[in-house]
Amino acid sequence: MIDLVSALPALEAKIRRLSALLAPRDRIGIAFSGGVDSSLLAWFAHAWLKKEVFVFFAESGFVSGSDRRNAVRVAEEIGLPLEIVPVDVFSIEALRDNPPRRCYFCKKEMLSRIRVKAVESGCEILLDGSHAGDALGYRPGKQALEELGIVSPLAVAGLDKDAIRRISRVARLSTWDRPTQSCLATRIPYGVRLTVELLSAVDRGEDFLRTLGCAQVRVRVHGELARIEVDPPSLHVIMRDGNRTEAIRVFKALGFKFVTVDLAGFRSGSWDEDLH
C-alpha cells in the first residue's frame, strides 16, 4: 500500500484529518462523477481506509456521454461497482427555465435520488467531492448539500484541487490530471430554455473537438452562434486549415449558423463572471 503521509509530508495534517472524518463510518455512499475529486474520495475510503463503499452516478440529460463513460471506467479502475441513478431533469420546470440558481434545483433533485439509493444500500453517510476551493466561486448547489445532510469531507479537511491532484498522482489514479468538467447546462446562458436537442448538440460538438486533441473544451451557446473555449495550447489545433474547415462543417450540421473561437480560452464558470 502506498504511504501517502511519507510521500506527501506537507499534506500530512490534511490527510490525517480526512482519515479521522471517515473513520467512524463503515458503509459509505459517495455521489460519484468520475472526476478528480470524487474519484480520490472513493479511492481513499475504499483502498486506503478499507471501508465498504457504494458509488452512485446521476445520469441525466445534463451529463455528457464522455463523462458517463469515464465514470464507469474509473469506478472499475478503483474496484467499485457503479450504480447508475437516472434523473429526468427535463421534467422539472425550474431546471428547464435555466435560472441562475439552476445548480441548486439540479443538485437537490439528483442528490435526493442518490440519497434514496444510498439508504437502500445501508450507507451510514452520503458524501460528495466538493473541495476547499469550491467556496471561492458561485456555488448555489452548496445549499442543496446542506439541506440534504450530505457531507463534503475533502472541503472539511481543507483539501483544494491542487492538493487533491497531488494525492491522486501518488495514488496512481488515472484521474489525477483530468481536466475540470461541468454539466452541459453550464454552456447555455441563464434564462435560455434548456432542451434535449440543444444540450445534445453541445455534447456532440465537444466530443468532436476532443477528437482533434483539445483537452479542456467548452462550447458556449449564443443563439445561432457556438463560441468555443479551449485550453490555450489547443487554439492552434483548431485553427489548422483541415481542422478549421471540419469544425465549421460539424457545427453547422449541429444547427449552428456561426462558429467562433474565444481567444481568452477556457474559463470555468464564464457565464457566472457577471454574477459576483
N, C-alpha and C positions, 0 to 999 in steps of 0.2 A: 504493500500500500504506500502511496506517495505521502510523504510527510510535508504537509502544507506549511506548517509552522516553521520548520527548518528551512524550507525553500523560500519562504516569504516572511522573514522576521519583522519587517516593517508593518506587516498586516496582522501580526500575531494577536494583538488585543481584539481586533475586529473578528478574526476567525474564531477565537475562543468565545466571544460574545454571541456569535451566530450559533455555535455549538450549544451554548447554555440555553438559548432561546428555544431550540428544538428538542433538547434532551428530555424534557418531561413527557413528550408525546411519543407513542409507539406506532400509531396508524395515522399517517399524514396524507392529506389531499392537497394537490397543487393545481391551480389554474395554469395550464401549460401552453405556451405558444411555440416552443421550439427555438425561441430567440436566445440571446446571450444570457439574459438574467434568469428566466425560469428554468433554463437548462442547467445552469450551475446550481440553482436551488435544489432541483430534483436530484442531480448527481450527489450533492453534498449530503442530503438527507438519506439517500439510498446507499451510496457506495462508501461514504465517509463515516456516517453515523449508524449505518446498518438498520435504518428504520424501515417499516413496511410503508411503501409509498404508492399512492394512486395518482395518476396524472390524467387530466381532463382537458380536451381541446374543444373550444366552442367553434363549431363550423357554421358560418353564415355567409350571406351574400356580400358581407363587408371584408371577408378574408380571401386573399389571393390563393389561387391554386398552388403556386410555388410554396407559399407559407404552410399550407396543409401538408404537402408532400414532405417538406423539410421537418415538420413536427413529428410525423410518423417515423421518419428516418432517425432523428435524434433520440426519440424515446427508445427505439430499438437499440441504438448505439449505447445508451445508458443502461439498458437491460430492463426496461419497464414497459408493460403493455399500455397502450394509449387508448383511452375511451373517448370516442368522438361524440360530442353532445350537439345535436342540431338545434339551431336557434333561427326562427323565422323573423329576422329583423324588419323585413318589409311589411309585416302585419302591424307594426307599431307606428301610429301616426306621428308621434313625436320624433321618431327617427327619420321617417320619410321626409318630413319637413326640413330636416337638417339645420336645427338652430345651433348657436354657439355652445349650448350645453348638451349637444348630441352625445358626447362621450359619456356623460352621466347616465343618460337613459339606456345607452347601449351596454355599458358595464353592468348596470343594475339588472338588465334582462339576462345577459349572458351568465353573470356570476350567480344569479338566483337559480338558474337551471343547473349550473355546475354544483352548487351547494346541495341541491336535492340529490344529485348522484353521489356526492361525497358522503352524505348522511347515509344513503342506502348501502354504501360500501363500508360503513362503520368507521369512517375517519373521525378522529377526535378534534381535528382542526383543519381549516382550509387556508392555504397560503397563496399569495401571488408574488410575482417577481419584481414589483416596484422597488426601486433602489433610492439611495440617499439623494442622488442628483435630480430625481423626478420632481422634487418640491420646488425646483427653480423655474419650471415652466408652467404654462397654463394647463392644469390637470383637473378638469371638472369631474372626471371619473373617480377621483380620490374620495369624494363624498359617498359614492356607492359602496366602496370598500368598507368605509366606516359604518355605514348603515347596516351592512350585511355581516359585520363582525369578522371580516376577512383580514388576516394578519400579513404584513409585509416585512418579514424578518431581515431581508437584506438592507432595507431602509433603517430599521431599528438598530441594526448592528453598525450602521454608519458606512456601509459599503457603497461606493459610487460606481459608475460604469467602468472607469479605468481600473479600479481595484478588482471588479468582477472579471474583467478581461484577463488581468494578470493571474488570478487564481485559476480561471478556466484554462489558460495556457499551460500552467503547471500540471493541472489535472488531465491534460491532453484531450480536452473536449474539442471537437471539430468546430464548435460554435464560437471559439474564443475571439476570432476576428470577423465574425459575421456582421455585415452592415446592419445598422439600425432599421427596423421595419415598423410599419404602422398600418392601420386598416385602410382599405381602399376609399372609404368615405372622406378621408383627410385630403384627398385630391380635388374635392369639389368645394367651391365657395359656400360658406354658410348662407342658408336661405334658398339655395337651389335644390329643388326636389330631387331626391335620390331614387333611382330606378335600377332594376336588374341590368337593363341594357347598357346604361351609362357606366356602371361600375365594371361590367364585363368588358367594355371597350377599353377602359383604363388598364384592367388586368392584362388583357391581350397585348396592349401596346407596351407595357412594361416588360412582359415576357420577351417580346421581340427585341427590345433594347438590351436585355441581358444576353441574348444570343450573339450580340455584336461584341460582347466583352465588357459592358458597362456594369460596374459593381454596385454602386449606390444610385438608385433610379426612382424618380417620381414623375408622373405625368399629371400635371395640374390642368384642370379644365376651365376654360373661359368661353362658355357658349360653344361656338363652332371652332374655337382655337384650342389646340393642345400645346401647352407650354411644358417643355421637357427640362427637368432638373437632373443633372448627373454630377458625380464627383468630378472636380476639375480635370484630373488626368484623362477622363473619358471624353472630354469635349472634342478632342481631335479625332477620336474614334468615330463619332457620329458624323463629323464633317468630311470624312474621306468620301470622294466622289461616289463610289459604288454604294457605300452605306447611307449617304445622304439621300440619294435617289430612291433607295429601297425604303428608307424611313418615311419619305413623303408618300410613296405608294401605299405602304401598310397603314399609315394613319388616315389617309383619305378613304381607304377601304373600310376602316372602322367608323367612318361617319364624320370625321373632322374635315373642315374646309381649309383651315390654315394650320401649319405646323411650325413651331418656333423653338429655339433652344435658349434657355435662360443663361446669360453669361455670368450671372452671380453664382451659378452652380447649385448643388443640393443644399437646402437648409431644412432641418427638421422643424415641422410646425410652421411653415412660412405663412400659412393663412392666419396664424394667430399673432403675427407681428404687430398688428394694429390694435390688439385687444389688451396689451399691457399698459 
